[in-house]
Amino acid sequence: MNRIVELRSDTFTLPTASMRAAMAAAEVGDDVWDEDPTIHRLQERAAEMVGKAASLFVPSGTMGNLCALLSHTQPGQEVILEVDSHIFQNEVAGASVVGGLQLRPLDTPDGRLQPEQVRHAIRPSDIHEPATGLLCLENTHNRKGGTCLSPKQTAALSDIARAGGFPVHLDGARVFNAAVAQGVDVKDLTGPVDSVMFCLSKGLSAPVGSMLAGSQDFIERARRMRKLLGGGMRQAGVLAAAGLCALDEMVDRLAEDHANARRLAEGLQGLPGVDIDLSRVETNMVFGDCRPPLTAAAFIDRCRAAGVLLDQAAPDRWRMVTHRGVSVEDVDHAVEAVRRLFGAPAAASLRVAG
Ligand code: TLP
């Protein structure tokens, strides 16, 4: 049998049977008129889970982040964020194109901004300079390895912003992974920030959609921005129904994905020409760095031929992501297939299954 192991992203998760049943049965209305009862239920549930007054269902994480940036800032302001953040690297410069914002990227080794670093980046009140309008955090941090910010780190960073007189937005596309990995309530990670976006369509397995949560006022502004961006949907309760299942049924199982990512990383240790930093494997992602002459593109092509699909993160860097569609057997199969390809001996970690 030709097994395919899909490790490109947790966005590849398929809706569960209970999601499909809930979608078929969903009560719906026109959500631009704010009359979809299933969306109302999802928005109330999401706001309650992250400890905010209100929330908004949006088609994607990218749109949720952009609605947040537009709702918190004025054109010409500067937004402080991490250099490898999704907003800076992967959102098509929407903040600058649509919001007229200048982005101020700060580098870190592991995705965790330091309070002092942020404090130094705050603009003084000077006629020549843009005003600092927002701090963006990312938890988990995707491109730096799926690394987590703790409640304490989040609070310390938010305190700096508060002292500087500007708000904090959290790109929490995978904030439930961060909560499960650290054994904390997600509210401990979202409480200190003014707004949070999280995705239903990644590890939580819903087919479409993200949530943006914050104060009542903020969500009213964000609703207007969603319309501006063309994200006002009509009978989208069919999608919200799947989102409700995601929140009720899919959060706790993220621990399995984290265990599988660790098993994968340990299994791939010692591949010739590839370095994997196990200390960065905190959630459902594994990154590998290829040493010349091996390139990430060549590594990915060879793995694909063996039925193991993964993504490129940089010319010499690849990413594997575990999710509900990847079982422990798939992980072991992928490890064995990749080790065989590269002529490495069988992984010690696979000798004891489970
Ligand atoms: N990330 C995707 C790709 O765009 C890279 C992935 O496969 O990981 N914030 C973070 C931290 C994300 O990782 C993503 C998606 C988003 C925002 C955007 O979400 P969508 O794809 O729903 O617009």
Residues whose N, C-alpha, C, O or C-beta is under 5 A from the ligand:
A	BS01	TLP	R8 S9 T11 S60 G61 T62 H86 N90 T140 N142 D171 A173
